[in-house]
Amino acid sequence: MDVIIITGGSKGIGKAIAKKYVNKNYKVYSLARSTSDLKKVTQITVDLSNLNDTEACFKNLLEKIKKQIITSITLINNAGRLGKISTIENLTSNDITNTIQLNIATPIILTSLFIKSTQSITCKKQVINISSGAATKPYEGWSVYCTSKAAIDMLTKTVASEQKLIKNGVKCIALYPGVVDTNMQSQIRETSESDFKNLQRFINLKENKELYTTEFVADTIYKIDTENRLENGAIFDIRNA
């Protein structure tokens, strides 16, 4: 059994990835606050910003999965939030904390639990982190989001470095999906230019039909994964695929 566990698998990119893998006969589990209309995906409702609930839920899921005969298992850290778009002095402590919690604290904790729980399993094991070009390019108004994605990239590199030294270790890679037509893009376009100086660029991308579809992103990620294109620790922009 080939297993995919994806966070935020009920909407946007996450839903498209879940649909792609389940259609390729993977056993797919989605951890998200909401559910989708994907019938073959096992959807587990959990608030990923609640650490106690998330940890208990994830541990329970991994224990159930380990009782099966597994040929591969992958954790896709996809869930994330942009947070309030504005310069840093206009952000509340709650909004900052919520963004950091979901975008980086939760992936770190899930990655830790995943590696520990699968140590005794001998098969293809990997963590795929959905990062962003915002990890390397500062956008005024996205200070917390950019920071969290830069942290995801460093998490990827560090975990990969640790796991290279371990027999039957876990492969860890990060992917930049490009600018994708999701609810996050709708949020960006509804922002005032005083809060986000790059607003017009994103409006133009939508009007010129230059946004990637979630299906394209899912297809590309599946291809990169199943063809084993990337080495452990790689951080890759799918626009270069």
Backbone torsions as a table, in degrees:
resi	resn	phi	psi	omega
1	MET	NA	127.8	175.5
2	ASP	-95.5	124.8	-171.3
3	VAL	-115.6	134.8	172.0
4	ILE	-121.6	128.1	170.7
5	ILE	-114.5	120.3	-177.2
6	ILE	-125.5	134.9	174.3
7	THR	-88.8	142.6	-178.9
8	GLY	66.6	39.9	-176.1
9	GLY	-87.4	12.9	-176.4
10	SER	-103.1	-11.2	-177.0
11	LYS	-142.7	161.0	169.0
12	GLY	54.1	-135.5	-178.6
13	ILE	-60.0	-41.8	-178.2
14	GLY	-59.9	-43.5	179.0
15	LYS	-64.2	-41.9	179.7
16	ALA	-64.3	-39.2	177.8
17	ILE	-65.9	-45.1	179.0
18	ALA	-58.6	-44.5	-179.5
19	LYS	-63.8	-42.2	-179.2
20	LYS	-61.2	-48.9	-176.1
21	TYR	-70.8	-38.6	-179.3
22	VAL	-66.9	-32.2	176.8
23	ASN	-71.2	-16.2	176.3
24	LYS	-100.0	19.5	174.0
25	ASN	70.7	23.9	169.7
26	TYR	-81.4	152.7	170.0
27	LYS	-87.0	113.9	-172.5
28	VAL	-112.5	129.8	174.2
29	TYR	-115.8	129.5	176.9
30	SER	-110.3	130.3	173.9
31	LEU	-109.9	114.2	-175.5
32	ALA	-160.3	163.4	177.8
33	ARG	-70.9	-30.4	-177.6
34	SER	-118.2	172.6	176.6
35	THR	-117.4	164.7	-179.7
36	SER	-119.9	-173.8	179.7
37	ASP	-93.9	13.5	179.2
38	LEU	-79.0	109.7	-170.8
39	LYS	-73.3	-34.2	-173.9
40	LYS	-86.1	-7.2	180.0
41	VAL	-88.4	132.4	174.1
42	THR	-79.6	111.4	-173.0
43	GLN	-104.5	120.1	-178.3
44	ILE	-110.0	119.5	-177.6
45	THR	-84.7	118.9	179.6
46	VAL	-155.3	142.9	175.1
47	ASP	-85.2	105.6	-174.5
48	LEU	-69.4	-9.6	175.4
49	SER	-87.7	-7.7	175.6
50	ASN	-96.4	104.6	-171.1
51	LEU	-64.8	-41.2	-178.4
52	ASN	-63.9	-46.6	179.2
53	ASP	-64.7	-42.2	-178.8
54	THR	-63.8	-46.1	-179.0
55	GLU	-62.8	-45.4	-179.6
56	ALA	-63.9	-43.3	-179.8
57	CYS	-63.4	-44.6	-176.2
58	PHE	-69.4	-41.4	177.4
59	LYS	-60.7	-44.4	-179.8
60	ASN	-62.4	-42.6	179.2
61	LEU	-63.6	-45.4	-178.6
62	LEU	-63.1	-37.5	178.7
63	GLU	-64.5	-38.7	177.7
64	LYS	-67.1	-42.5	-178.3
65	ILE	-64.6	-39.4	-176.5
66	LYS	-64.3	-17.1	178.2
67	LYS	-80.2	-9.1	179.8
68	GLN	-94.1	166.9	173.3
69	ILE	-87.1	112.6	-172.5
70	ILE	-109.4	132.0	175.5
71	THR	-101.7	-21.2	172.3
72	SER	-161.7	151.2	177.6
73	ILE	-144.8	130.6	-175.9
74	THR	-132.9	133.1	171.0
75	LEU	-102.5	124.5	176.0
76	ILE	-110.2	108.5	176.8
77	ASN	-83.0	94.4	-173.5
78	ASN	-111.4	-33.7	-174.3
79	ALA	-59.5	140.2	178.4
80	GLY	-170.1	169.5	178.3
81	ARG	-140.6	149.0	177.2
82	LEU	-81.0	-30.7	-175.7
83	GLY	77.4	-177.4	177.7
84	LYS	-64.5	132.8	178.5
85	ILE	-91.9	109.3	178.3
86	SER	-175.3	166.8	176.4
87	THR	-67.3	156.6	-164.3
88	ILE	-61.1	-30.5	-178.3
89	GLU	-70.9	-12.5	179.7
90	ASN	-98.7	4.2	-178.6
91	LEU	-92.7	143.2	176.3
92	THR	-85.0	157.0	178.9
93	SER	-62.8	-35.2	179.4
94	ASN	-65.1	-43.4	-179.5
95	ASP	-65.7	-42.3	177.5
96	ILE	-60.0	-47.8	-177.8
97	THR	-63.2	-43.1	-179.3
98	ASN	-62.4	-40.5	-180.0
99	THR	-67.5	-46.9	178.8
100	ILE	-62.9	-39.6	180.0
101	GLN	-59.1	-53.8	-175.2
102	LEU	-73.8	-38.9	-172.7
103	ASN	-79.8	-28.1	-176.6
104	ILE	-134.5	-41.3	-179.3
105	ALA	-63.2	-46.8	179.7
106	THR	-62.6	-47.5	176.0
107	PRO	-58.4	-37.9	178.0
108	ILE	-62.6	-46.8	-178.1
109	ILE	-65.2	-44.8	179.6
110	LEU	-64.5	-39.2	178.7
111	THR	-63.8	-42.7	178.0
112	SER	-60.1	-48.8	-180.0
113	LEU	-64.5	-39.7	-179.2
114	PHE	-62.2	-47.5	-178.5
115	ILE	-65.4	-44.2	-179.7
116	LYS	-63.3	-43.0	-175.0
117	SER	-72.1	-28.5	-175.1
118	THR	-99.1	9.7	-177.0
119	GLN	-56.3	-35.6	-175.7
120	SER	-87.8	-4.0	-178.4
121	ILE	-90.0	128.7	178.8
122	THR	-105.3	98.0	178.2
123	CYS	-169.6	-175.6	174.3
124	LYS	-68.2	121.1	-179.7
125	LYS	-130.1	131.8	-178.5
126	GLN	-155.0	157.2	171.7
127	VAL	-119.2	126.3	175.6
128	ILE	-112.5	116.8	178.8
129	ASN	-98.3	126.4	175.4
130	ILE	-86.1	106.0	-177.4
131	SER	-102.7	-147.5	-176.3
132	SER	-165.7	151.0	172.4
133	GLY	-59.9	-18.4	176.6
134	ALA	-66.0	-10.7	175.6
135	ALA	-68.8	-25.7	-175.8
136	THR	-116.4	-12.5	-179.1
137	LYS	-120.1	118.7	179.1
138	PRO	-74.1	127.4	174.8
139	TYR	-111.6	123.5	177.9
140	GLU	-65.9	123.7	-175.3
141	GLY	105.5	-11.3	-179.6
142	TRP	-118.9	30.9	-170.9
143	SER	-55.0	-43.9	-176.4
144	VAL	-73.9	-41.3	179.2
145	TYR	-62.4	-48.4	179.4
146	CYS	-59.0	-43.5	180.0
147	THR	-61.7	-43.3	-178.1
148	SER	-66.5	-36.4	179.9
149	LYS	-74.4	-33.7	173.2
150	ALA	-62.6	-37.3	177.8
151	ALA	-66.2	-38.5	177.2
152	ILE	-60.1	-41.6	179.5
153	ASP	-63.4	-42.5	179.3
154	MET	-69.5	-35.2	173.7
155	LEU	-58.3	-45.6	-179.6
156	THR	-58.6	-48.4	-178.0
157	LYS	-64.8	-41.6	-176.3
158	THR	-70.4	-44.9	178.2
159	VAL	-62.0	-42.9	178.9
160	ALA	-60.0	-42.4	179.4
161	SER	-63.2	-40.9	178.0
162	GLU	-65.8	-43.9	-173.8
163	GLN	-74.8	-21.2	177.3
164	LYS	-62.0	-26.1	-176.1
165	LEU	-88.0	-3.3	-174.0
166	ILE	-109.8	133.2	175.2
167	LYS	-64.8	132.8	-177.4
168	ASN	58.6	41.8	179.4
169	GLY	-75.2	177.4	-178.1
170	VAL	-98.3	128.8	174.7
171	LYS	-77.1	139.0	-179.6
172	CYS	-133.5	123.2	179.0
173	ILE	-134.8	161.7	176.1
174	ALA	-127.4	144.1	-177.6
175	LEU	-127.1	137.4	171.7
176	TYR	-97.6	117.4	-176.1
177	PRO	-82.1	-4.7	-175.9
178	GLY	82.0	-168.3	-178.4
179	VAL	-91.8	114.0	-168.5
180	VAL	-116.4	145.1	-177.3
181	ASP	-77.6	87.2	-178.3
182	THR	-131.7	179.9	177.0
183	ASN	-61.6	-28.9	178.5
184	MET	-62.9	-38.5	177.6
185	GLN	-67.0	-35.9	176.0
186	SER	-62.0	-42.4	177.7
187	GLN	-60.1	-42.9	-179.5
188	ILE	-61.8	-45.5	-176.5
189	ARG	-68.7	-19.4	179.3
190	GLU	-89.3	-0.3	180.0
191	THR	-79.9	152.1	175.9
192	SER	-81.2	149.7	-178.2
193	GLU	-65.3	-24.3	177.9
194	SER	-67.5	-26.2	177.7
195	ASP	-92.4	-23.0	-175.4
196	PHE	-145.2	102.4	-173.1
197	LYS	-68.7	-20.5	-179.8
198	ASN	-90.5	14.1	-174.7
199	LEU	-53.4	-48.8	-174.2
200	GLN	-61.0	-35.7	178.7
201	ARG	-58.3	-42.6	-177.6
202	PHE	-76.0	-31.1	172.8
203	ILE	-64.1	-42.5	179.8
204	ASN	-64.2	-39.3	179.0
205	LEU	-58.9	-41.7	179.2
206	LYS	-68.8	-47.6	-177.0
207	GLU	-65.6	-32.2	-179.4
208	ASN	-90.5	6.4	178.6
209	LYS	56.1	43.4	-179.0
210	GLU	-103.6	5.2	176.4
211	LEU	-80.1	140.8	174.4
212	TYR	-71.1	148.4	171.1
213	THR	-82.7	155.0	177.4
214	THR	-63.8	-31.6	178.9
215	GLU	-65.2	-40.9	177.6
216	PHE	-62.1	-44.2	-179.9
217	VAL	-62.2	-45.3	179.9
218	ALA	-62.8	-43.6	179.0
219	ASP	-60.5	-42.1	-177.6
220	THR	-69.0	-42.8	178.3
221	ILE	-62.6	-43.0	178.3
222	TYR	-59.8	-43.1	-178.9
223	LYS	-65.3	-45.3	178.9
224	ILE	-59.9	-42.3	-178.8
225	ASP	-66.9	-56.6	-171.8
226	THR	-71.1	-22.5	176.3
227	GLU	-91.6	2.8	179.0
228	ASN	49.1	48.4	-175.6
229	ARG	-72.2	-27.1	-170.0
230	LEU	-110.4	142.0	175.9
231	GLU	-80.2	160.7	177.2
232	ASN	-55.5	130.8	179.1
233	GLY	91.7	-2.3	-177.3
234	ALA	-69.5	144.1	172.3
235	ILE	-123.4	115.5	-164.8
236	PHE	-131.1	133.8	174.9
237	ASP	-89.6	119.2	-174.4
238	ILE	-66.9	-13.3	174.9
239	ARG	-66.4	-15.3	177.6
240	ASN	-97.8	5.5	-177.1
241	ALA	-70.1	NA	NA
